[in-house]
């Protein structure tokens, strides 16, 4: 939810209601429901609210009206890179679906090519050119155990995250990293 008001607890604003906590200009109930207060809000506050809704981040509501945020294991926070590209993380709990009224989606760049859409959805499934179903095979290296890693949804022995890939590679004395350009590198430990 968006509100054109100062965040509760700030100067001249009402206090934070019991059971809620503020982080920046986002007020959350700790269960994924958030309100972004636009009088001081930034794009990073909007990204924080999206991550709370999708489960990428979790919030612990503190007794003093603040919220402590943590990124869930294996997740990457939504961000805007140096070239201005928006990267939304859909999390693992559900596909990301954003609906709005007025010009809210248009202002965020989610209103489609005609600028009139009132809903935006980002699925968790791989897009065209994805690596789902692709397999990497490594023969025994330096006394390790041969490893085969098949990319998929993280079930039935497939790997979905970098952490899952590294867990498989560990038996063969290997580790994987992904750089800022998305390049996967496998090297010895």
C-alpha positions in Angstrom: 0.0 0.0 0.0 1.1 3.6 -0.7 0.2 6.6 1.4 0.9 10.2 0.7 1.8 11.0 4.3 4.9 11.1 6.6 5.8 7.7 8.2 4.2 7.2 11.6 6.7 8.0 14.4 8.3 10.9 12.5 8.0 14.5 13.5 4.3 15.6 13.3 3.0 12.2 12.4 1.0 9.8 14.6 3.0 7.1 16.5 3.5 3.7 15.2 0.6 1.4 15.9 1.1 -1.7 18.1 2.1 -4.7 16.1 3.8 -2.7 13.4 7.4 -1.6 12.8 9.0 1.0 10.6 12.1 0.5 8.5 13.0 3.6 6.5 9.7 4.9 5.1 8.1 1.4 5.1 5.7 0.4 7.9 5.2 -3.4 8.1 3.3 -5.9 10.2 6.1 -8.5 9.9 3.9 -10.8 7.8 4.6 -9.3 4.4 2.1 -6.5 4.5 3.6 -3.1 4.1 2.8 0.5 3.5 5.2 2.8 1.8 4.9 6.5 3.0 5.6 8.6 0.0 6.4 12.0 1.6 9.8 10.6 2.5 9.8 7.3 0.5 12.3 6.3 -2.1 12.5 3.7 -4.8 14.5 1.6 -2.3 11.6 1.7 0.1 9.3 0.4 -2.7 11.9 -2.4 -3.4 11.9 -3.2 0.3 8.1 -3.5 0.4 8.2 -5.8 -2.7 10.8 -8.0 -1.0 8.8 -8.3 2.2 5.7 -9.3 0.1 7.5 -12.0 -1.8 9.4 -13.4 1.1 12.9 -12.3 -0.1 13.2 -10.3 3.1 11.6 -10.9 6.5 10.7 -8.3 9.1 10.9 -8.7 12.9 8.7 -6.1 14.5 10.4 -4.6 17.6 8.6 -3.3 20.7 9.9 0.3 20.1 8.0 0.6 16.8 10.9 -0.3 14.5 11.4 -3.3 12.2 14.5 -5.3 11.7 14.8 -6.7 8.1 16.8 -9.8 7.1 17.3 -11.3 3.7 16.1 -14.9 3.5 18.7 -17.6 2.9 19.6 -18.0 -0.8 17.7 -14.9 -1.8 18.9 -11.6 -3.4 17.2 -8.3 -2.6 15.5 -6.4 -5.4 17.8 -3.6 -6.6 18.6 -1.0 -9.2 22.0 -1.4 -10.7 24.5 1.3 -11.8 22.9 1.6 -15.3 19.4 2.1 -13.8 18.2 -1.4 -14.6 15.5 -2.5 -12.1 15.9 -6.1 -10.8 12.9 -7.5 -8.9 13.4 -10.7 -7.0 10.2 -12.7 -7.0 11.3 -14.9 -4.1 10.4 -18.6 -3.7 7.0 -18.2 -2.0 4.9 -16.9 -4.9 5.0 -15.2 -8.3 5.2 -11.4 -8.0 2.0 -9.7 -8.9 1.5 -5.9 -8.6 -1.8 -4.2 -9.2 -2.5 -0.5 -9.0 -4.9 2.3 -9.8 -4.4 5.7 -11.3 -0.9 6.1 -12.6 0.9 4.1 -9.9 2.2 1.3 -12.3 3.0 3.8 -15.0 5.1 5.8 -12.6 7.0 2.7 -11.6 7.5 1.6 -15.3 5.2 -1.5 -14.9 2.3 -0.4 -17.1 3.4 -2.2 -20.2 4.2 -0.7 -23.6 0.9 1.2 -23.9 1.2 2.7 -20.4 -2.3 1.6 -19.5 -1.9 -1.8 -17.8 -3.2 -2.0 -14.2 -1.4 -5.3 -13.3 2.2 -6.5 -13.6 3.2 -10.1 -13.0 6.7 -11.7 -12.8 6.8 -15.5 -12.7 9.3 -17.5 -10.8 9.8 -19.9 -13.8 12.7 -19.6 -16.2 12.2 -17.4 -19.2 13.2 -18.1 -22.8 16.9 -19.1 -22.9 16.8 -20.3 -19.3 19.0 -23.1 -18.1 16.3 -25.3 -16.7 17.0 -28.9 -17.7 20.7 -28.2 -18.6 23.3 -30.4 -16.9 26.9 -29.8 -15.8 29.0 -32.9 -15.2 32.4 -32.8 -13.5 34.6 -35.9 -13.3 36.5 -36.6 -10.1 38.9 -33.8 -9.3 41.7 -33.9 -6.8 40.3 -36.9 -4.9 36.8 -35.6 -4.9 33.6 -37.3 -6.0 32.3 -36.9 -9.6 29.3 -34.5 -9.7 26.4 -34.0 -12.0 24.3 -30.9 -11.4 21.0 -30.4 -13.3 19.3 -27.0 -13.2 15.6 -26.8 -12.3 13.2 -25.8 -9.6 15.3 -27.2 -6.7 13.2 -30.4 -6.4 14.0 -34.0 -7.3 17.8 -33.4 -7.1 17.8 -30.3 -9.4 19.5 -27.1 -8.3 17.9 -23.7 -8.4 20.2 -21.4 -6.4 23.9 -20.8 -6.2 23.9 -22.2 -2.7 22.4 -25.5 -3.9 24.9 -25.7 -6.8 27.8 -25.1 -4.3 26.4 -27.8 -2.0 26.7 -30.3 -4.9 30.1 -29.1 -6.1 31.6 -29.3 -2.5 31.9 -33.1 -2.8 34.3 -32.6 -5.7 36.4 -29.8 -4.2 34.8 -27.2 -6.5 32.9 -23.9 -5.9 30.8 -21.7 -8.1 30.4 -17.9 -8.2 28.3 -15.6 -10.3 29.7 -12.1 -11.2 27.7 -8.9 -11.7 27.2 -9.7 -15.4 25.7 -13.1 -14.6 28.8 -15.1 -15.6 29.0 -18.5 -13.8 32.6 -19.5 -12.8 33.5 -22.9 -11.3 36.9 -23.1 -9.6 38.8 -25.3 -7.2 38.5 -24.8 -3.5 
